[in-house]
Amino acid sequence: MSSKLIGPDADFFATMIVDAANAIKVSDSKGGFKYPIKAVNVLKAHGRSARESILVNGYALNCTRASQAMPSKIIGAKIACLDFSLQKAKMHLGIQVLVTDPNKLEAIRQRESDITKERIQKILASGANVILTTGGIDDLCIKYFSEAGAIAIRRCKKQDLKRIAKATGASFLVTMANLEGEESFEASQLGEAEEVVQERICDDELILIKGPKARTSSSIILRGANDFYVDEMERSVHDALSVVKRVLESKSVVPGGGAVEAALSIYLENFATSLSSREQLAIAEYAHSLLVIPKTLAVNAAQDSTDLVAKLRAYHNSSQIKAEHAHLKWYGLDLYEGVVCDNRKAGVLEPAMSKISSLKLATEAAITILRIDDMVKINPEPKDDHSYQNACNAGELD
C-alpha cells in the first residue's frame, strides 16, 4: 500500500485488512484454511477522512427496509434470497383476454393480486422472516410482510445476494416453480444467520447480516474525499487483501527487495560452473537475467544500481560460502536510504507462492519464445510510385 493513495495511512489500513481476512477464515478438507476474499464486502461512501473508514463484523448491504413499519432487528433470522419481483402479477405483452361478461373483469384483477399473495404466504409459511430480492416489492406486498413481522429488502444487487446465499446456506431462487409445474417454497431453501439488523453507520442506513451459518463474513466501509478517491482506495484494499490471502494460505514468506533474485543468481552461477556441457551457458544466462529485478528496483528509486547490486551480490555470495555469514541471506535493498539492509527485520517480505509463480511463468514464457524457429512474414504490398519523374523516364508523357 505504500505506493498507493492510502500510503500515508498504511498502518491503519493494514490492521483493518488483516482483521477482515482473519474474520472470513474457513477450514478446507485438507486440514488447512482458506480465505475467500469475496466474502469481504467493500462499500464506498464519499465524504470525511480516509481514517474514518471502519471494519464491520458481518455482511453489510447498502439497502434499507422496504417500510418503516417492519422491525429493524431480527434475531435468529431465516433468510430467503429471491431473484424475482414480488409485485402484482401482470399479463405478458401480446396476451389478449376476451371477456364477454363485464362482471368477470373484477375477478381477473383479483386473481392477479392473489397470485402474488399466495407466493408471499408460501414464503412466510416456510418460516422466512428476512426476504431479500433483486426486484421490486409493491405496497400491497409490503403490507403482508409488515403484518407478519418480517423484514423485506428490495433492489439488492445480484452479486451481493449470491454471496449472502453462500454465507448463510440459502438457495438463490430464480423462480418458485417445482418439477410438477406448481409453485412451492421449502424451508430447506432458507439460509440462517444469528442476527439481521438495520444500523446507521457513517451517514447511511445499512443492513447488517451477522453470524451467518455456513461461513463468516465481514465488510469494510471506505470513506474518502470524492468518488475517484474511494475508487482508488477500493483497488488498493483489494490488492492488499489478495496479498494477505496468499501469505496466510501459503504459510511462507521470503525477504523482498531483490534478496531472492540475488541469492538465486549466485547459487545458479556456482552451479553452472559444475557442469561441463553447453547447459552451463544457459544456466549462467538465466542467473544473469535474475539481476534485472534488483537493478530495476534501484533505478526506479533513483539510486546507483551498479553499486547496490554489486554489494547485494557480495553479501549473498558470502552467506552461501561462509557458515558464519548465513544471516546475510536475509539482506536486500533499502531504497529509502539507498543501502543494503536486513529485510526480515525491516519487515519487507513477499509471499513465497507469488515469487515461485512469477519465476515459473517467466521461465515458461521464455521457453515458448525460444521454441519458435520459423516465422511466417507477409511481404508488404508494393507502393505505387507513379510520380511525374518516373513517368518522364518511362516515356509515358511523349
N, C-alpha and C positions, 0 to 999 in steps of 0.2 A: 504493500500500500504506500510505501514511501515515495514512489514516483507518481502517485495519483493525486487528485484534488484533495482527498482526505488524508494526505500525508502528514500534515501538522497534528492531526488528531489520531494518528495511527495506533497509539497505545489504547486509547478509549475504544476504538472500533475492534481492535484485536481481541480484547477481553470479551466483548459482546459476541463476536463471531465464534470464538471457541466455546462459549456457553451455549450458543444456538446449536452448534454442531454436536455437542455432548447431549443436548436435550432430545435429539432425534435418533440416538443410537439404538439400533435393533440387532439382535443376535441372528446369525445365519446358521445353516445346517452343519457347518464345519467347526463349530465351537468358537468362531471369531465374531466380529461385529461389523456391521455395515452402517454407513452414514448417508442415507438418501437426502441429498441437499435440496431436492424438490419439495421435501416436507417443510422446508423453511419458507414461509410466505413473506415476501418483501413488499411492503406497502410504502407509497411515497405521498408526502404531504408537504407542499412548499410553504415556506414561512418559518420564522425563528432560526435558531442557530443549529449547525450540524451536530453539536454536542448535546442537543436536546433529543436526539434520536434514542429510541428505547427498544428494549427486548421484551416481548410479551410471551408468557407461558401459555401456549395454546394456539390454535389456528385462528387468525383474525380475518374476518370478512369485511370488506368495505361496503357493507349493506346495513339496512335497518329493518325493524319490524314493519310489516305491511300496514299495521294500525296501532295506534296508541292504546287501544282497548285490550290488546294482547299482553300477556305477562312479559316482564323484562328479564326474568330469570327462571330457568327450569333446571332442577336437579334430577339426575337420573334420566337424561334425555334419550329418547328413541327417535332417530333421525331418518327421514325419508329424503332421498335425492332424486329429483324428477327432472327430466329433460323435455317437458311439455307444459303448455299453459293450462291454468285452472280458471278458465273463463267460460262464459255462456257458449254452448256449442252452436256453431253456425253451419249452415249448408255450404258445401263446397261450390266454387264457381262453376257454372254450367249445368247445375242441377235445377230442374223445374218441378214444382209441385202444383198439380192441378186440383183445385178444391171446388167442389160443386155446392157444398153446404157451408155458408159463411160462419156458422156456429163452430165449425171444426178448426178455424184459424187460431182461436184461443188455445185449443188443445195442442196444436203444433207448437205454439210458443211455450206453453207449459212444459211440454216434453223436452224442448231444447234446454230449459232450465234444470229439469230433473236429471238429465244425463250427467251434468257436472256435479249436481248434488249427490248422486249415487256414487260417483268417483270419490268425492271427499269423504262420504260416510264409510266407504270401504277402507280408505287410508287411515281414518281415525279409529275404525273398529280394530285394526291390526295392533293398536297401541301406540301409534306415532303421536308425538307431541311437539316435534320440530319438523317443519316441512320446508325444504329448500328446493326452489325451482328456477330454471333458466328463463322461463316465460313469465307472463303476467298473471295477476290474480285480481279479478274484478271485485267490486264492492259486495256483491251477493255472496261470493265465496268467502270473503274476509269475515263476514257475519258468522258463518258456520264455524270457522276456526276460532274466532273470539269466544263464542258460546262454549266451545269445547275446552277452552283454556290452553290452546296450543299456540306456538309461535310459527307464523308463516313468513318466509322471506322470499321476495321475488327479484327477478332480474339479476341472479347470480351469474358469474362467469362460468362457462362450462369447464374451463381448466381448473378453477377452484373447486367445483363440485366433484370432479373426478378425484382430486387429491383428498377431499374430505371423505368421499366414499371409501377410498383405500385406507385412510387412517381410522375410520370408525367401523369398518367392516360392512358397510351398506352396499346395496346393489344400485348401480347408476341406471335408472329405468328410462327408456325412450318411450315406452308405451305400457299400458296396463293389460294388454291382451295376453291371453294364455293360449295353450295348444288347442283348446276346444273352441277357440274363436270368441270367447267371452272375456269380460274384464274382471280381474281379480287382483288383490294385493295381500301378500302373505307377510306374517311377522318376521320370517327369516330374511326378508329383503331390507329390514331396518338395520341401521347402524346404531352403536351405543357410545355415549360419552358421559362423563361424570357430571358435567355442567355445561349449559349453554346460557350465556348472559349477554345483554347489551350494555356496554360501558362507554363512557366518554373518555377517549384517550386523545391527548393533544386537543385539537379543535373539532374533532369529528366523533360521531357515534359509530361504534364498531360492534359487530357480533363476534364474540369470542367462544370458541369451542374448546373446552378444557378437558383434559383427561380422556382422549379418545381410546376406544377399546383395543383396536388392532395394533396401532403404533403411535408413538408420541409425536408431537409436532410443536413448532414454535414459530413466532413471527417477529419480524424486525420492522419497525416503523421509522422511516428515514425522514428527517427534516432538513430543509435547505432553503437558500435564498430564492431560487426560482426553479422552474421545471427542468431547465438544462442542467443545473447543478445536481438536483436529486437523481436525474437520469444517469449522470456520470458516477454518482455515489452508488447507485444500484449495480452498475457494471463492476465497480471496484469491489463491492461486497460479494458479488457472485464469484469473482476471481479468487478472493480470499477464502470463501467457503470451499471452493474446489481444491485449493492448496491444503487446507486443514483436513478435508476428506482424504486426500491422497496420503498425508502423513499418518493419520490415525488408522487407515486401513492397511498400509504397508508396514507400519510399526518400525520404520528405519529411516534415518536421515543421514545426509552426508554434508561435509562442510562446503560452503559456497565460495564465491569469489575466485573461481578458476582453480581451486585446490585439486579437485578430482581430475580435471583435464591435465594439469601439470604432473600429477603423480602417475597417471596412466602413460603420459608421453615418456617420462623417464623409464618406467618399467618396460614399455614396449621397445624402446631404443636398446636397452640392455638385453632384452630377449632376442631382438633381431640379430645381434652380434653372435648369438649362439647357433645360428642357422648357417649352413654352408650352401644353400640353394638360392635361386633368384627370389624366393619368398622373402628373403632378408630385405630387399629393396622395397617391396610392397608394405611390409610392417614398419620400416623406417619412415616411409612417406606418411603412413597413417599416424604414426607418433608425432610427426612434424605438424600435420594438419590439426591435431587436437589443440595446439597452442594458439589457434585462431581465436578461441574463446577468451582467454585472459588478455590477449593483445587487444581485441575489440573492446573489452571492458575498460582497459586502461585508456584507449584512445577516446572513447565516449566520455570519460571523466576528465579529459584534457590533461592526462598525466603522461609521463615518459614511458611508453610501452616497452621499449627495448630494455631499459634499466630494470623496470619492475619484473618483467618476465624472466630476465636473467637471474635476479635474486630468488624468485619463486622456484625456478628450476634447481638452483643450488640448494635451497632448503630441502626440497623433496628428494633430491639425489642423496643428500646426507642422511635423511630419515630412513632410506631404503638400504643404505650401505652400513651405517653405524647403528648398533643397537641402542647406544646411549642417547642417540638423537631421534628416537622413534616418535617422540612427541611432536616433532616438526611436521608430521604428516597432516596435522590439522591446520596448517598455515595456508592462508590465501590472501587475496588483495584487499586492502582497506583503501577504498578510492576517495574517501573524505580527506584522509591525511596523506595519501599518496605513498603508503608504506606497505610492507608485508607483515601481517599480524595473525594471531591465533583466532581463527574464525569460530571455533567452538565456544571460546569464552566470550567472543563478541556477539554471539547469537546469530551469525549469518549461516543459516542452514537451508538445505533443499531436500525435498523428498527423494529418497533413493529410487523409487519407482519411476519418477519423471526423468531422472538422469539416465537410467538404464534404457528407458523407452526412447529417449531422444538419440542416444548412441546407436541403438538398433535401427531406427528409422533412417538415420543419416547413412549408415553403412549399406542398408538395403537399397537406398536411392542411388548411391554411388555405384554399386554393383550393377543395377539395372541400366544405368547410363553406359557403363563400360562394356556391357554385353552387346550394345548396338555397334555392329561392324559395317553396316551398309546404310546409306541414306538416300532415299528417293527424292530427287530435286527436279522440279518442273522448270524448264527453260523459260526465261522471261519472254513475253511477246515482243516481236521486233517493233521498234519505234518507226513511225512514218516520218522520215527526214526529207520530206518533199519541199525543200526550200528553193528560193529563187536561184541561188548559186548552183545548186545541184541540177536544176532544170537547164541552166545555160550550158553547163558542162556536158549534159546529155544531149544537147542539140534539140531540145523539145521546143524552144522558142523560135527556131529558124523558120 
